[in-house]
Amino acid sequence: MYYKTIQTDGSVQEEIKKSRFICHVKRVYTEDEARSFITSIKKEHYKANHNCSAFIIGEQSEIKRTSDDGEPSGTAGVPMLGVLENHKLTNVCVVVTRYFGGIKLGAGGLIRAYAGSVALAVKEIGLIEIKEQAGLLIQMSYAQYQDYNNFLKEQNLMELDTSFTDQVETTLFVDKENKETIQSQLIEFFNGKITITNQGLREVEVPINLV
């Protein structure tokens, strides 16, 4: 299992030549969910001139749909979908609401505005990778935990579900093919004075840094 999608649901807006563009973004897993989201945005923004949409669903991006919602054909939904495709995203639905400000943008201007609205939302909201990883439950002393943070930075890894009692207990998720290597490096890093228990596989969300 591996795919990229948005980090969270949300919305971002901007003004272009007096028209207000609001990009609404939601993670969805079925076509019915996507259409329900589109319908809800249309109801919320029923006074808007247009509520254009695009969505991609499935781990292999099997389902793709677009709507120009009254804008000239090909100037809204397809450019919006193109941004999602360029980022290789799936299980995501975007709706761009437009409140017309009185200045016509032309076909090229509309394409740039709708695609730009989605691109801005993707940048502001953020992306994640969703993949199946192997879990390692680690138990250590508080002194070891200070050094553990250095290990994480060196390996570009992140901890989850950390608890602090008489000792520190934390879970580390790594790519399945790297599990044995990371486990050996941990044992070497702490000179064998650390307890590691295999936790099996789990679907993990890993943030993506956008440059």
NUNULUM-378366 format. One line per 10 residues: for each residue x, y, z of C-alpha. Coordinates in Angstrom, 1 decimal, always signed. Layout:
<nodes>
X/Y/Z ~ ...
</nodes>
This chain:
<nodes>
+0.0/+0.0/+0.0 ~ +1.3/+3.4/-1.0 ~ -0.3/+6.6/-2.1 ~ -0.1/+10.4/-1.6 ~ -3.0/+12.6/-0.5 ~ -3.7/+15.8/+1.4 ~ -2.6/+16.2/+5.0 ~ -6.0/+17.4/+6.2 ~ -9.3/+18.9/+5.0 ~ -9.5/+22.6/+4.6
-10.0/+25.7/+2.4 ~ -7.9/+28.5/+1.0 ~ -9.1/+31.6/-0.8 ~ -7.6/+34.4/-2.9 ~ -8.8/+37.3/-5.0 ~ -8.0/+37.5/-8.7 ~ -9.1/+40.6/-10.6 ~ -11.9/+41.2/-8.1 ~ -13.2/+37.7/-8.3 ~ -13.0/+35.6/-5.1
-11.8/+32.0/-5.5 ~ -12.2/+29.6/-2.6 ~ -10.7/+26.2/-2.9 ~ -12.3/+23.6/-0.6 ~ -10.3/+20.3/-0.2 ~ -11.4/+17.1/+1.4 ~ -10.0/+13.6/+1.7 ~ -12.5/+11.1/+0.2 ~ -12.5/+7.3/-0.4 ~ -15.6/+6.7/-2.6
-17.3/+8.5/-5.5 ~ -20.4/+9.0/-3.3 ~ -18.3/+10.7/-0.7 ~ -16.9/+13.1/-3.3 ~ -20.3/+13.9/-4.8 ~ -21.7/+14.5/-1.3 ~ -18.9/+16.9/-0.6 ~ -19.5/+18.8/-3.8 ~ -23.2/+19.0/-3.1 ~ -22.6/+20.3/+0.4
-20.3/+23.1/-1.0 ~ -22.9/+24.0/-3.6 ~ -25.5/+24.4/-0.9 ~ -23.2/+26.4/+1.3 ~ -22.2/+28.7/-1.5 ~ -25.5/+28.8/-3.4 ~ -25.0/+32.5/-4.2 ~ -21.7/+31.8/-5.9 ~ -21.4/+32.0/-9.7 ~ -19.6/+28.7/-10.0
-18.6/+25.7/-7.9 ~ -16.2/+23.8/-10.1 ~ -14.8/+20.4/-9.0 ~ -12.4/+17.6/-9.6 ~ -11.6/+14.4/-7.7 ~ -9.4/+11.3/-7.9 ~ -10.2/+8.1/-6.0 ~ -8.4/+4.8/-5.5 ~ -4.9/+3.6/-4.7 ~ -4.2/+3.4/-8.4
-6.2/+6.6/-9.2 ~ -8.9/+4.5/-10.9 ~ -11.7/+7.1/-10.7 ~ -11.3/+10.7/-12.0 ~ -14.1/+13.2/-12.5 ~ -14.3/+16.9/-13.3 ~ -17.0/+19.6/-13.6 ~ -16.7/+23.1/-15.1 ~ -20.1/+24.1/-13.5 ~ -21.0/+26.7/-16.1
-17.5/+28.0/-16.9 ~ -16.3/+27.6/-20.5 ~ -15.6/+23.9/-21.2 ~ -12.1/+22.9/-20.2 ~ -11.2/+26.0/-18.2 ~ -11.9/+24.8/-14.7 ~ -12.3/+21.2/-13.8 ~ -9.6/+19.8/-16.1 ~ -6.9/+22.3/-15.0 ~ -7.9/+21.5/-11.3
-7.5/+17.8/-12.0 ~ -4.2/+18.4/-13.6 ~ -2.8/+19.9/-10.4 ~ -3.8/+16.8/-8.5 ~ -2.3/+14.6/-11.1 ~ +1.0/+16.5/-11.2 ~ +1.3/+15.9/-7.4 ~ +0.3/+12.3/-7.9 ~ -2.5/+12.6/-5.4 ~ -5.5/+10.4/-4.9
-8.5/+10.0/-2.5 ~ -9.0/+13.8/-2.7 ~ -11.8/+16.0/-3.9 ~ -11.4/+19.8/-4.6 ~ -14.2/+22.3/-5.2 ~ -13.3/+25.8/-6.3 ~ -16.0/+28.4/-5.6 ~ -16.0/+31.6/-7.7 ~ -17.7/+34.8/-6.8 ~ -17.5/+36.9/-10.0
-16.1/+40.3/-9.4 ~ -17.1/+41.9/-12.7 ~ -13.9/+41.5/-14.7 ~ -13.7/+38.7/-17.3 ~ -10.5/+36.6/-17.2 ~ -10.7/+34.9/-20.6 ~ -10.0/+31.2/-21.2 ~ -6.3/+31.4/-20.3 ~ -7.0/+33.5/-17.2 ~ -9.6/+31.1/-16.0
-7.3/+28.1/-16.5 ~ -4.6/+29.8/-14.5 ~ -7.0/+30.9/-11.8 ~ -8.6/+27.5/-11.2 ~ -5.4/+25.6/-11.4 ~ -3.6/+28.2/-9.2 ~ -6.3/+28.0/-6.6 ~ -5.8/+24.3/-6.2 ~ -2.0/+24.6/-6.3 ~ -2.2/+27.2/-3.5
-4.5/+25.0/-1.4 ~ -2.2/+22.0/-1.8 ~ +0.8/+24.1/-0.7 ~ -1.0/+25.6/+2.3 ~ -2.8/+22.5/+3.5 ~ +0.1/+20.1/+2.9 ~ +0.6/+16.6/+1.6 ~ +1.2/+13.2/+3.2 ~ +2.3/+9.7/+2.0 ~ +0.2/+6.9/+3.3
+2.0/+3.6/+3.4 ~ +2.2/+0.4/+5.2 ~ +5.2/+0.3/+7.6 ~ +6.7/-2.0/+10.2 ~ +6.4/-0.9/+13.9 ~ +9.2/-1.2/+16.5 ~ +8.2/-0.7/+20.1 ~ +11.2/+0.8/+22.0 ~ +11.8/+1.0/+25.7 ~ +14.6/+3.1/+27.1
+15.8/+5.3/+29.9 ~ +15.3/+9.1/+30.0 ~ +19.0/+9.5/+29.5 ~ +18.9/+7.3/+26.4 ~ +15.9/+9.2/+25.1 ~ +18.0/+12.4/+24.8 ~ +20.3/+10.6/+22.4 ~ +17.4/+8.9/+20.7 ~ +16.3/+12.2/+19.2 ~ +19.7/+12.5/+17.6
+19.3/+9.1/+16.0 ~ +15.9/+10.1/+14.6 ~ +17.3/+13.2/+13.0 ~ +20.2/+11.2/+11.5 ~ +17.9/+8.6/+10.0 ~ +15.1/+11.1/+9.1 ~ +12.6/+9.2/+11.1 ~ +9.7/+10.2/+13.5 ~ +8.4/+8.6/+16.7 ~ +4.7/+8.0/+17.5
+2.7/+7.1/+20.6 ~ +5.4/+8.1/+23.1 ~ +4.7/+7.6/+26.9 ~ +6.7/+8.7/+29.9 ~ +6.5/+6.6/+33.1 ~ +9.5/+5.1/+35.0 ~ +11.0/+4.8/+31.5 ~ +10.3/+6.0/+28.0 ~ +8.2/+3.9/+25.7 ~ +7.9/+4.9/+22.0
+7.0/+3.4/+18.7 ~ +9.0/+3.9/+15.5 ~ +7.6/+3.1/+12.1 ~ +9.9/+2.3/+9.2 ~ +9.6/+0.9/+5.7 ~ +9.3/-2.8/+5.8 ~ +12.4/-3.4/+3.8 ~ +14.4/-1.2/+6.2 ~ +13.2/-2.7/+9.4 ~ +16.1/-5.1/+10.1
+18.7/-2.4/+9.2 ~ +17.1/+0.2/+11.5 ~ +16.8/-2.3/+14.3 ~ +20.4/-3.3/+14.0 ~ +21.5/+0.4/+13.9 ~ +19.4/+1.1/+17.1 ~ +21.1/-1.8/+18.9 ~ +24.5/-0.6/+17.9 ~ +23.7/+3.0/+18.7 ~ +22.8/+2.1/+22.3
+25.4/-0.6/+22.7 ~ +22.7/-3.3/+23.0 ~ +21.2/-1.6/+26.1 ~ +17.7/-1.1/+24.7 ~ +14.6/-3.2/+24.4 ~ +13.0/-3.5/+21.0 ~ +9.7/-5.4/+20.2 ~ +8.3/-5.9/+16.8 ~ +4.8/-4.4/+16.4 ~ +3.7/-5.7/+13.0
+2.5/-3.6/+10.1 ~ +0.4/-0.5/+10.3 ~ -0.9/+2.2/+7.8 ~ +1.1/+5.3/+8.6 ~ +0.8/+8.9/+7.4 ~ +4.1/+10.6/+6.7 ~ +4.2/+14.3/+6.0 ~ +5.8/+15.5/+2.7 ~ +8.0/+18.5/+2.6 ~ +7.0/+20.7/-0.3
+9.8/+23.0/-1.7
</nodes>
